[in-house]
Amino acid sequence: MQERKPRQIARELALLSLSQLPINPKKLEKIAPEQLVSKLVLAAVRTLRSEVQDTLDNAAGELQRSNDRLLTSQTRATDLNTARAMVKEAIVYTHTAINKLAAAVEFPELIQLANQDREVREYAKDIIIAVNENRKTIDEQIASALVDWQVTRLAHIDRDILRIAVAEMKYLQVPESVTINEAVELAKRYSEEDSHRFINGVLRRVTDLRKIASTS
């Protein structure tokens, strides 16, 4: 695994465990330090397993639809082109699943680093608490930066990447450029093929809107 800084590892743990941990921040604060890593890792594994399964299911669905289209077609060009597009989409889904599985292979080293470094544990907890305590405000900022889209319609991994980035900007005093770069890297690692461009665009609009609000 390429050497990463404690906060990078913490962001990764926070991203993967965010949807599986108690939303009530007080419950998370009561978790003993020696139990925190195991809970974060268990939640992360569950999230990653679910993400990989969903992605592979999507790939299988595209392949099945492509097969059905070919079986029912009469070799018309439109049917063949549609089938090719479905196969291409299935390949993209499969590639994404492979990337997520590759990340899972690195888990043992990530767990060891999290156990050894208190900063990893504490910063992952800080991120999760900041997101959960301020979810409504964070989602409002994301929504204001979305064009013809809703926060609730985002893929949950993309939504959580955006939430973490906004939480770091607004509540954890992390420079905007750092949060955007780190969010893009998380998207490349765990989301769909072009999601990092979408994430980058949304966060740049968030920062622009924040600057406008601060000067008005």
ROSE-4610 file (N, C-alpha, C; in Angstrom, 1 decimal, always signed):
// ROSE-4610
residu = [M/M/M/Q/Q/Q/E/E/E/R/R/R/K/K/K/P/P/P/R/R/R/Q/Q/Q/I/I/I/A/A/A/R/R/R/E/E/E/L/L/L/A/A/A/L/L/L/L/L/L/S/S/S/L/L/L/S/S/S/Q/Q/Q/L/L/L/P/P/P/I/I/I/N/N/N/P/P/P/K/K/K/K/K/K/L/L/L/E/E/E/K/K/K/I/I/I/A/A/A/P/P/P/E/E/E/Q/Q/Q/L/L/L/V/V/V/S/S/S/K/K/K/L/L/L/V/V/V/L/L/L/A/A/A/A/A/A/V/V/V/R/R/R/T/T/T/L/L/L/R/R/R/S/S/S/E/E/E/V/V/V/Q/Q/Q/D/D/D/T/T/T/L/L/L/D/D/D/N/N/N/A/A/A/A/A/A/G/G/G/E/E/E/L/L/L/Q/Q/Q/R/R/R/S/S/S/N/N/N/D/D/D/R/R/R/L/L/L/L/L/L/T/T/T/S/S/S/Q/Q/Q/T/T/T/R/R/R/A/A/A/T/T/T/D/D/D/L/L/L/N/N/N/T/T/T/A/A/A/R/R/R/A/A/A/M/M/M/V/V/V/K/K/K/E/E/E/A/A/A/I/I/I/V/V/V/Y/Y/Y/T/T/T/H/H/H/T/T/T/A/A/A/I/I/I/N/N/N/K/K/K/L/L/L/A/A/A/A/A/A/A/A/A/V/V/V/E/E/E/F/F/F/P/P/P/E/E/E/L/L/L/I/I/I/Q/Q/Q/L/L/L/A/A/A/N/N/N/Q/Q/Q/D/D/D/R/R/R/E/E/E/V/V/V/R/R/R/E/E/E/Y/Y/Y/A/A/A/K/K/K/D/D/D/I/I/I/I/I/I/I/I/I/A/A/A/V/V/V/N/N/N/E/E/E/N/N/N/R/R/R/K/K/K/T/T/T/I/I/I/D/D/D/E/E/E/Q/Q/Q/I/I/I/A/A/A/S/S/S/A/A/A/L/L/L/V/V/V/D/D/D/W/W/W/Q/Q/Q/V/V/V/T/T/T/R/R/R/L/L/L/A/A/A/H/H/H/I/I/I/D/D/D/R/R/R/D/D/D/I/I/I/L/L/L/R/R/R/I/I/I/A/A/A/V/V/V/A/A/A/E/E/E/M/M/M/K/K/K/Y/Y/Y/L/L/L/Q/Q/Q/V/V/V/P/P/P/E/E/E/S/S/S/V/V/V/T/T/T/I/I/I/N/N/N/E/E/E/A/A/A/V/V/V/E/E/E/L/L/L/A/A/A/K/K/K/R/R/R/Y/Y/Y/S/S/S/E/E/E/E/E/E/D/D/D/S/S/S/H/H/H/R/R/R/F/F/F/I/I/I/N/N/N/G/G/G/V/V/V/L/L/L/R/R/R/R/R/R/V/V/V/T/T/T/D/D/D/L/L/L/R/R/R/K/K/K/I/I/I/A/A/A/S/S/S/T/T/T/S/S/S]
num = [1/1/1/2/2/2/3/3/3/4/4/4/5/5/5/6/6/6/7/7/7/8/8/8/9/9/9/10/10/10/11/11/11/12/12/12/13/13/13/14/14/14/15/15/15/16/16/16/17/17/17/18/18/18/19/19/19/20/20/20/21/21/21/22/22/22/23/23/23/24/24/24/25/25/25/26/26/26/27/27/27/28/28/28/29/29/29/30/30/30/31/31/31/32/32/32/33/33/33/34/34/34/35/35/35/36/36/36/37/37/37/38/38/38/39/39/39/40/40/40/41/41/41/42/42/42/43/43/43/44/44/44/45/45/45/46/46/46/47/47/47/48/48/48/49/49/49/50/50/50/51/51/51/52/52/52/53/53/53/54/54/54/55/55/55/56/56/56/57/57/57/58/58/58/59/59/59/60/60/60/61/61/61/62/62/62/63/63/63/64/64/64/65/65/65/66/66/66/67/67/67/68/68/68/69/69/69/70/70/70/71/71/71/72/72/72/73/73/73/74/74/74/75/75/75/76/76/76/77/77/77/78/78/78/79/79/79/80/80/80/81/81/81/82/82/82/83/83/83/84/84/84/85/85/85/86/86/86/87/87/87/88/88/88/89/89/89/90/90/90/91/91/91/92/92/92/93/93/93/94/94/94/95/95/95/96/96/96/97/97/97/98/98/98/99/99/99/100/100/100/101/101/101/102/102/102/103/103/103/104/104/104/105/105/105/106/106/106/107/107/107/108/108/108/109/109/109/110/110/110/111/111/111/112/112/112/113/113/113/114/114/114/115/115/115/116/116/116/117/117/117/118/118/118/119/119/119/120/120/120/121/121/121/122/122/122/123/123/123/124/124/124/125/125/125/126/126/126/127/127/127/128/128/128/129/129/129/130/130/130/131/131/131/132/132/132/133/133/133/134/134/134/135/135/135/136/136/136/137/137/137/138/138/138/139/139/139/140/140/140/141/141/141/142/142/142/143/143/143/144/144/144/145/145/145/146/146/146/147/147/147/148/148/148/149/149/149/150/150/150/151/151/151/152/152/152/153/153/153/154/154/154/155/155/155/156/156/156/157/157/157/158/158/158/159/159/159/160/160/160/161/161/161/162/162/162/163/163/163/164/164/164/165/165/165/166/166/166/167/167/167/168/168/168/169/169/169/170/170/170/171/171/171/172/172/172/173/173/173/174/174/174/175/175/175/176/176/176/177/177/177/178/178/178/179/179/179/180/180/180/181/181/181/182/182/182/183/183/183/184/184/184/185/185/185/186/186/186/187/187/187/188/188/188/189/189/189/190/190/190/191/191/191/192/192/192/193/193/193/194/194/194/195/195/195/196/196/196/197/197/197/198/198/198/199/199/199/200/200/200/201/201/201/202/202/202/203/203/203/204/204/204/205/205/205/206/206/206/207/207/207/208/208/208/209/209/209/210/210/210/211/211/211/212/212/212/213/213/213/214/214/214/215/215/215/216/216/216]
x = [+0.8/+0.0/+0.9/+0.6/+1.4/+1.2/+2.4/+2.4/+1.4/+0.6/-0.4/-0.2/-0.6/-0.5/-1.7/-1.5/-2.6/-4.0/-4.0/-5.3/-6.0/-5.1/-5.6/-6.3/-5.6/-6.1/-7.4/-7.4/-8.6/-9.8/-9.5/-10.6/-11.2/-10.3/-10.8/-11.6/-11.2/-12.0/-13.3/-13.3/-14.5/-15.5/-15.0/-15.8/-16.5/-15.7/-16.3/-17.1/-17.0/-17.7/-18.9/-18.9/-19.9/-21.3/-21.7/-23.1/-23.5/-22.5/-22.8/-22.8/-22.3/-22.1/-23.3/-23.5/-24.7/-24.7/-25.8/-25.9/-25.8/-26.2/-26.1/-24.7/-24.1/-22.7/-22.3/-23.3/-23.0/-22.7/-23.3/-23.1/-21.6/-21.2/-19.8/-18.8/-19.1/-18.1/-18.0/-19.0/-18.9/-18.1/-17.8/-17.0/-15.6/-15.2/-13.8/-12.8/-11.7/-10.6/-10.2/-10.0/-9.6/-10.6/-11.8/-12.9/-13.2/-12.7/-13.0/-12.6/-11.3/-10.8/-11.5/-11.8/-12.5/-13.9/-14.6/-15.9/-15.8/-14.8/-14.6/-14.3/-13.5/-13.1/-14.2/-15.0/-16.1/-17.1/-17.4/-18.3/-17.8/-16.5/-15.9/-16.0/-15.7/-15.8/-17.2/-18.2/-19.6/-20.0/-19.5/-19.8/-19.1/-17.9/-17.1/-17.8/-18.2/-18.8/-20.1/-20.9/-22.1/-21.9/-20.9/-20.6/-20.1/-19.3/-18.8/-20.0/-20.8/-21.9/-22.9/-23.2/-24.1/-23.5/-22.2/-21.6/-21.6/-21.3/-21.3/-22.7/-23.7/-25.1/-25.5/-25.0/-25.3/-24.6/-23.4/-22.7/-23.5/-23.9/-24.7/-26.0/-26.6/-27.9/-27.7/-26.6/-26.3/-26.0/-25.3/-25.0/-26.2/-27.1/-28.3/-29.2/-29.3/-30.1/-29.5/-28.2/-27.5/-27.8/-27.8/-28.1/-29.5/-30.4/-31.8/-32.1/-31.4/-31.6/-31.1/-30.0/-29.4/-30.3/-30.9/-31.7/-33.0/-33.5/-34.8/-34.7/-33.5/-33.3/-33.2/-33.3/-33.2/-32.0/-30.9/-29.6/-29.7/-30.6/-30.7/-29.5/-29.1/-27.9/-28.2/-29.4/-29.8/-29.7/-30.2/-30.1/-28.7/-27.9/-26.5/-25.7/-26.0/-25.3/-25.8/-27.1/-27.6/-26.9/-26.8/-26.2/-24.7/-24.0/-22.6/-22.5/-23.4/-23.4/-23.6/-24.5/-24.8/-23.5/-22.9/-21.7/-20.6/-20.4/-19.4/-19.7/-21.0/-21.4/-21.1/-21.3/-21.0/-19.5/-18.7/-17.2/-16.8/-17.4/-17.1/-17.5/-18.7/-19.1/-18.1/-17.7/-16.8/-15.4/-14.9/-13.7/-13.8/-14.9/-15.1/-15.1/-15.7/-15.7/-14.3/-13.6/-12.2/-11.4/-11.6/-10.8/-11.2/-12.5/-12.9/-12.4/-12.3/-11.7/-10.2/-9.6/-8.1/-7.9/-8.8/-8.7/-8.9/-9.8/-10.0/-8.8/-8.0/-6.8/-5.8/-5.9/-5.0/-5.5/-6.6/-7.2/-6.3/-5.6/-4.8/-3.8/-3.1/-2.1/-2.8/-4.0/-4.7/-5.1/-5.6/-6.0/-4.8/-3.6/-2.4/-2.1/-2.1/-1.8/-2.8/-4.1/-5.1/-4.9/-4.5/-4.3/-3.0/-2.0/-0.8/-0.8/-1.6/-1.6/-2.9/-2.7/-3.9/-4.6/-3.7/-4.3/-5.3/-5.0/-5.9/-7.3/-7.3/-8.5/-9.3/-8.6/-9.3/-9.8/-9.0/-9.5/-10.6/-10.6/-11.8/-13.0/-12.9/-14.0/-14.5/-13.5/-13.8/-14.6/-14.2/-14.9/-16.4/-16.5/-17.9/-18.8/-18.2/-19.1/-19.4/-18.5/-18.7/-19.8/-19.8/-20.8/-22.2/-22.2/-23.5/-24.1/-23.3/-23.8/-24.4/-23.8/-24.1/-24.7/-25.3/-25.7/-26.6/-27.6/-28.6/-27.9/-27.0/-26.3/-25.4/-24.7/-23.8/-24.5/-25.7/-26.5/-27.0/-27.4/-27.9/-26.8/-25.5/-24.4/-24.2/-24.3/-24.1/-25.2/-26.4/-27.6/-27.5/-27.0/-26.9/-25.9/-25.0/-23.9/-24.3/-25.3/-25.7/-26.6/-26.4/-27.1/-28.1/-29.4/-30.5/-30.4/-30.0/-29.8/-30.2/-30.4/-30.7/-29.8/-29.5/-28.5/-29.0/-30.3/-30.8/-30.7/-30.5/-30.4/-28.9/-28.0/-26.6/-26.3/-25.3/-24.8/-24.3/-24.6/-24.3/-22.8/-21.9/-20.5/-20.1/-20.7/-20.4/-20.9/-22.1/-22.7/-21.8/-21.3/-20.5/-19.1/-18.6/-17.3/-17.6/-18.7/-19.0/-19.2/-19.9/-20.2/-18.9/-18.0/-16.7/-15.9/-15.9/-15.2/-15.7/-17.1/-17.7/-17.5/-17.6/-17.4/-15.9/-15.0/-13.6/-13.4/-14.0/-13.9/-14.5/-15.7/-16.5/-16.2/-16.0/-16.0/-14.6/-13.7/-12.4/-11.3/-11.6/-10.5/-9.5/-9.9/-8.9/-9.0/-7.9/-7.9/-8.7/-9.4/-10.3/-9.6/-8.4/-7.7/-7.3/-7.0/-6.7/-7.9/-9.0/-10.3/-10.7/-10.6/-11.0/-10.1/-8.8/-7.8/-8.1/-8.3/-8.5/-9.8/-10.8/-12.1/-12.0/-11.3/-11.1/-10.4/-9.4/-8.6/-9.5/-10.4/-11.3/-12.3/-12.7/-13.7/-13.0/-11.8/-11.0/-10.9/-10.8/-10.5/-11.8/-12.9/-14.1/-15.3/-15.3/-16.6/-16.5/-17.5/-17.5/-16.4/-16.3/-15.2/-15.0/-16.1/-16.0/-16.5/-16.7/-17.2/-16.3/-15.0/-14.0/-14.2/-14.5/-14.8/-16.0/-17.1/-18.3/-18.0/-17.3/-17.0/-16.2/-15.2/-14.4/-15.3/-16.2/-17.0/-17.9/-18.6/-19.5/-18.7/-17.6/-16.9/-16.3/-16.0/-15.5/-16.6/-17.9/-19.0/-19.3/-19.1/-19.3/-18.4/-17.1/-16.2/-16.5/-16.9/-17.3/-18.5/-19.5/-20.6/-20.3/-19.3/-18.9/-18.2/-17.4/-16.7/-17.7/-18.7/-19.7/-20.5/-20.8/-21.6/-20.7/-19.4/-18.6/-18.3/-18.6/-18.3/-19.6/-20.8/-22.0/-22.5]
y = [-1.2/+0.0/+1.2/+2.2/+3.4/+4.1/+4.6/+5.2/+6.4/+6.4/+7.5/+8.1/+9.4/+10.1/+9.6/+9.8/+9.4/+10.0/+11.2/+11.8/+11.2/+10.8/+10.1/+8.8/+8.1/+6.8/+7.0/+8.0/+8.4/+8.7/+9.5/+9.8/+8.5/+7.6/+6.4/+5.6/+5.4/+4.7/+5.4/+6.7/+7.5/+7.3/+7.4/+7.2/+5.8/+4.8/+3.4/+3.0/+3.7/+3.3/+4.2/+5.4/+6.4/+6.0/+5.2/+4.8/+3.6/+3.0/+1.9/+2.2/+3.3/+3.7/+4.5/+4.5/+5.2/+6.7/+7.2/+8.6/+9.5/+9.1/+9.9/+10.0/+11.2/+11.4/+11.1/+11.2/+10.9/+9.4/+8.6/+7.1/+6.8/+7.5/+7.3/+7.8/+8.9/+9.5/+8.6/+7.7/+6.8/+5.5/+5.3/+4.1/+4.2/+3.2/+3.2/+3.2/+3.9/+4.0/+2.6/+1.7/+0.3/-0.4/+0.0/-0.6/+0.1/+1.4/+2.2/+1.7/+1.3/+0.8/-0.4/-1.4/-2.6/-2.3/-1.3/-0.9/-0.2/+0.7/+1.4/+0.4/-0.6/-1.5/-2.4/-2.9/-3.8/-3.0/-1.8/-1.0/-0.8/-0.6/-0.4/-1.6/-2.8/-4.0/-4.3/-4.0/-4.1/-3.2/-2.0/-1.0/-1.5/-1.9/-2.3/-3.5/-4.5/-5.7/-5.4/-4.5/-4.1/-3.3/-2.5/-1.7/-2.7/-3.6/-4.6/-5.4/-5.9/-6.7/-5.9/-4.7/-3.9/-3.6/-3.4/-3.1/-4.3/-5.5/-6.7/-7.1/-6.8/-7.0/-6.1/-4.9/-4.0/-4.5/-5.0/-5.6/-6.8/-7.7/-8.9/-8.5/-7.4/-7.0/-6.5/-5.7/-5.2/-6.3/-7.3/-8.4/-9.2/-9.4/-10.1/-9.3/-8.0/-7.2/-7.3/-7.2/-7.3/-8.7/-9.7/-11.1/-11.1/-10.6/-10.6/-9.9/-8.7/-7.9/-8.6/-9.3/-10.1/-11.2/-11.9/-13.1/-12.7/-11.5/-11.1/-10.3/-9.9/-9.0/-9.8/-9.1/-9.7/-9.1/-9.0/-8.5/-7.1/-6.3/-4.9/-4.1/-3.2/-2.4/-1.7/-1.2/-0.5/-1.5/-2.7/-3.7/-4.1/-4.2/-4.6/-3.5/-2.3/-1.1/-1.0/-1.2/-1.2/-2.3/-3.5/-4.6/-4.3/-3.7/-3.3/-2.3/-1.3/-0.3/-1.0/-1.9/-2.6/-3.4/-4.1/-4.8/-3.9/-2.7/-1.8/-1.3/-1.0/-0.6/-1.7/-2.9/-4.0/-4.1/-3.8/-3.8/-2.7/-1.6/-0.4/-0.8/-1.4/-1.8/-2.8/-3.8/-4.8/-4.2/-3.3/-2.6/-1.9/-1.2/-0.5/-1.5/-2.7/-3.7/-4.2/-4.4/-4.9/-3.9/-2.6/-1.5/-1.6/-1.8/-1.8/-3.1/-4.2/-5.4/-5.2/-4.5/-4.2/-3.4/-2.5/-1.7/-2.6/-3.6/-4.5/-5.3/-5.7/-6.4/-5.7/-4.3/-3.5/-3.3/-3.9/-3.7/-4.1/-5.2/-5.6/-4.6/-4.0/-2.9/-1.7/-1.4/-0.2/-0.4/-1.6/-1.9/-1.7/-2.2/-2.1/-0.7/+0.1/+1.6/+2.3/+1.9/+2.5/+2.2/+1.0/+0.5/+1.2/+1.4/+2.0/+3.5/+4.2/+5.6/+6.2/+6.9/+7.4/+8.5/+9.2/+10.3/+9.7/+8.5/+7.9/+7.7/+7.1/+6.8/+8.1/+9.0/+10.2/+11.1/+11.2/+12.0/+11.4/+10.1/+9.4/+9.6/+9.6/+9.8/+11.3/+12.2/+13.6/+13.9/+13.3/+13.4/+12.9/+11.7/+11.1/+11.9/+12.4/+13.2/+14.5/+15.2/+16.4/+16.3/+15.2/+14.9/+14.7/+13.9/+13.5/+14.6/+15.4/+16.5/+17.7/+17.8/+18.9/+18.5/+17.3/+16.7/+17.6/+18.2/+19.1/+20.2/+20.9/+22.1/+21.7/+20.6/+20.1/+19.7/+19.0/+18.6/+19.9/+20.9/+22.1/+22.8/+22.8/+23.3/+22.5/+21.2/+20.4/+20.6/+20.6/+20.8/+22.1/+23.2/+24.5/+24.4/+23.5/+23.4/+22.4/+21.6/+20.7/+21.4/+21.0/+21.5/+20.5/+20.8/+19.9/+18.5/+18.5/+17.2/+17.3/+16.2/+16.3/+15.4/+15.9/+15.1/+13.7/+13.5/+12.2/+11.2/+11.8/+10.9/+10.6/+11.1/+10.8/+9.3/+8.7/+7.4/+7.6/+6.7/+7.0/+7.2/+6.5/+6.7/+8.1/+8.6/+10.0/+11.0/+10.8/+11.7/+11.7/+10.6/+10.6/+11.3/+11.1/+11.8/+13.3/+13.8/+15.2/+15.7/+14.9/+15.3/+15.4/+14.5/+14.5/+15.8/+16.1/+17.2/+18.5/+18.7/+19.9/+20.0/+18.9/+18.9/+19.3/+18.9/+19.2/+20.7/+21.2/+22.7/+23.5/+23.2/+24.1/+23.9/+22.6/+22.4/+21.9/+21.4/+20.9/+21.8/+22.9/+23.9/+23.3/+22.5/+22.0/+22.9/+23.2/+24.1/+23.5/+24.4/+23.9/+23.1/+23.6/+22.8/+21.4/+21.3/+19.9/+19.0/+19.6/+18.7/+18.3/+19.2/+18.9/+17.8/+17.9/+16.9/+15.6/+15.6/+14.3/+13.6/+14.5/+13.9/+13.3/+14.0/+13.4/+12.1/+12.0/+10.7/+9.6/+9.9/+8.9/+8.5/+9.4/+9.1/+8.2/+8.4/+7.6/+6.2/+6.1/+4.8/+4.0/+4.6/+3.9/+4.1/+5.1/+5.4/+5.0/+5.4/+5.1/+5.8/+5.4/+5.8/+7.3/+8.1/+9.5/+10.3/+9.6/+10.3/+11.4/+11.2/+12.1/+13.5/+13.5/+14.8/+15.5/+14.7/+15.2/+15.8/+15.0/+15.4/+16.7/+16.8/+18.0/+19.2/+19.1/+20.2/+20.6/+19.7/+20.1/+20.8/+20.3/+21.0/+22.3/+22.5/+23.8/+24.8/+24.3/+25.2/+25.5/+24.5/+24.8/+25.9/+25.8/+26.8/+28.2/+28.2/+29.5/+30.1/+29.3/+29.8/+30.3/+29.6/+30.0/+31.4/+31.6/+32.9/+34.0/+33.7/+34.7/+35.1/+34.0/+34.2/+35.0/+34.8/+35.5/+37.0/+37.3/+38.7/+39.5/+38.8/+39.5/+40.1]
z = [+0.0/+0.0/+0.0/-0.9/-0.9/+0.5/+0.9/+2.3/+2.3/+3.3/+3.5/+4.9/+5.0/+6.3/+7.1/+8.5/+9.4/+9.1/+8.7/+8.4/+7.1/+6.2/+5.0/+5.3/+6.2/+6.6/+7.4/+8.3/+9.1/+8.2/+7.1/+6.2/+5.5/+5.2/+4.6/+5.5/+6.8/+7.8/+8.0/+8.1/+8.3/+7.2/+6.0/+4.8/+4.8/+5.0/+4.9/+6.1/+7.2/+8.4/+8.7/+8.0/+8.3/+8.3/+7.3/+7.1/+8.1/+8.7/+9.5/+11.0/+11.4/+12.8/+13.3/+14.7/+15.2/+14.8/+14.4/+13.9/+15.1/+16.3/+17.5/+17.9/+17.8/+18.2/+19.6/+20.5/+21.9/+22.1/+21.3/+21.4/+20.9/+19.9/+19.4/+20.4/+21.0/+22.0/+23.2/+23.5/+24.7/+24.4/+23.1/+22.8/+23.3/+24.0/+24.6/+23.5/+23.7/+22.7/+22.2/+23.1/+22.6/+21.8/+21.8/+21.0/+19.7/+19.7/+18.5/+17.2/+17.1/+15.9/+15.4/+16.3/+15.8/+15.3/+15.9/+15.5/+14.1/+14.0/+12.7/+11.6/+11.9/+10.8/+10.5/+11.5/+11.2/+10.3/+10.7/+9.8/+8.4/+8.3/+7.0/+6.2/+6.8/+6.0/+5.5/+6.4/+6.0/+4.8/+4.9/+3.8/+2.5/+2.6/+1.4/+0.8/+1.6/+1.1/+0.4/+1.0/+0.4/-1.0/-1.0/-2.2/-3.3/-3.0/-4.0/-4.5/-3.6/-4.0/-4.9/-4.6/-5.4/-6.8/-6.8/-8.1/-9.0/-8.4/-9.2/-9.6/-8.8/-9.2/-10.4/-10.3/-11.5/-12.7/-12.6/-13.8/-14.3/-13.4/-13.8/-14.5/-14.0/-14.6/-16.0/-16.2/-17.5/-18.5/-18.1/-18.9/-19.3/-18.3/-18.6/-19.6/-19.4/-20.3/-21.7/-21.8/-23.1/-23.7/-23.0/-23.5/-24.0/-23.2/-23.6/-24.8/-25.0/-26.2/-27.4/-27.3/-28.4/-28.8/-27.8/-28.0/-28.7/-28.4/-28.9/-30.2/-30.5/-31.7/-32.9/-34.0/-35.3/-36.0/-35.2/-35.7/-36.3/-35.7/-36.2/-35.6/-36.3/-35.8/-34.5/-34.3/-33.1/-31.9/-32.1/-31.0/-30.7/-31.7/-31.5/-30.7/-31.1/-30.5/-29.0/-28.8/-27.4/-26.6/-27.1/-26.4/-26.1/-27.1/-26.9/-25.7/-25.7/-24.7/-23.3/-23.2/-22.0/-21.5/-22.4/-22.1/-21.6/-22.3/-21.8/-20.4/-20.1/-18.8/-17.8/-18.1/-17.2/-16.9/-17.9/-17.8/-16.8/-16.9/-16.0/-14.6/-14.4/-13.1/-12.5/-13.3/-12.9/-12.5/-13.3/-13.0/-11.6/-11.4/-10.1/-8.9/-9.1/-8.1/-7.8/-8.8/-8.7/-7.9/-8.2/-7.4/-5.9/-5.6/-4.2/-3.6/-4.3/-3.7/-3.5/-4.3/-4.2/-2.9/-2.6/-1.4/-0.2/-0.3/+0.8/+1.1/+0.1/+0.3/+1.2/+1.2/+2.0/+3.4/+3.7/+5.1/+6.2/+6.1/+7.3/+7.7/+6.7/+7.0/+7.5/+6.9/+7.4/+8.9/+9.2/+10.6/+11.5/+11.1/+12.0/+12.2/+11.1/+11.3/+12.2/+12.1/+12.9/+14.4/+14.6/+16.0/+16.6/+15.8/+16.3/+16.4/+15.7/+15.6/+16.2/+17.3/+18.0/+17.1/+16.3/+15.5/+14.5/+13.9/+13.0/+13.7/+14.8/+15.5/+15.9/+16.4/+16.9/+15.8/+14.7/+13.6/+12.8/+12.7/+12.1/+12.9/+14.3/+15.1/+15.0/+14.9/+14.8/+13.5/+12.4/+11.2/+11.3/+11.8/+11.9/+12.8/+13.9/+14.8/+14.2/+13.5/+12.8/+11.8/+11.0/+10.0/+10.6/+11.6/+12.2/+13.0/+13.7/+14.5/+13.6/+12.4/+11.5/+10.1/+10.1/+8.8/+8.0/+8.7/+8.0/+7.3/+8.1/+7.5/+6.4/+6.6/+5.6/+4.3/+4.4/+3.3/+2.5/+3.3/+2.7/+1.8/+2.3/+1.5/+0.3/+0.4/-0.8/-1.8/-1.3/-2.1/-2.9/-2.3/-2.9/-4.1/-4.0/-5.0/-6.1/-6.0/-7.0/-8.0/-9.3/-10.4/-10.9/-10.7/-11.2/-10.6/-9.3/-8.6/-7.1/-6.4/-5.0/-4.2/-3.0/-2.2/-2.0/-1.8/-1.5/-2.7/-3.9/-5.1/-5.4/-4.6/-4.9/-4.4/-5.1/-4.6/-3.2/-2.3/-0.9/-0.6/-1.4/-1.2/-1.6/-2.7/-3.2/-2.2/-1.7/-0.7/+0.6/+1.0/+2.2/+2.0/+0.8/+0.4/+0.5/+0.0/+0.0/+1.4/+2.2/+3.6/+4.4/+4.2/+4.9/+4.5/+3.2/+2.8/+3.3/+3.3/+3.8/+5.3/+6.0/+7.4/+7.8/+7.0/+7.3/+7.0/+5.9/+5.6/+6.7/+7.1/+7.9/+9.4/+9.9/+11.3/+11.8/+10.9/+11.4/+10.9/+10.3/+9.9/+9.0/+8.1/+7.1/+5.8/+5.3/+4.1/+2.9/+2.2/+1.2/+0.1/-0.3/-1.3/-0.9/+0.4/+0.9/+0.9/+1.4/+1.4/+0.0/-0.9/-2.3/-2.9/-2.7/-3.2/-2.6/-1.3/-0.6/-1.0/-1.2/-1.6/-3.0/-3.9/-5.2/-5.2/-4.3/-4.2/-3.6/-2.7/-2.1/-3.2/-4.0/-5.1/-6.1/-6.5/-7.4/-6.9/-5.6/-4.9/-4.7/-4.4/-4.0/-4.8/-5.7/-6.4/-7.8/-8.6/-10.0/-10.8/-12.1/-12.9/-13.0/-13.2/-13.4/-12.2/-11.1/-9.9/-9.4/-9.5/-9.0/-9.6/-10.9/-11.6/-11.0/-10.8/-10.2/-8.8/-8.0/-6.6/-6.7/-7.5/-7.6/-8.0/-9.0/-9.4/-8.3/-7.6/-6.5/-5.4/-5.0/-3.9/-4.3/-5.5/-6.0/-6.0/-6.3/-6.2/-4.7/-3.8/-2.4/-1.9/-2.3/-1.8/-2.4/-3.7/-4.3/-3.6/-3.2/-2.5/-1.1/-0.5/+0.9/+0.8/-0.2/-0.4/-0.6/-1.5/-1.7/-0.4/+0.3/+1.6/+2.6/+2.6/+3.6/+3.3/+2.0/+1.6/+1.5/+1.6/+1.5/+2.8]
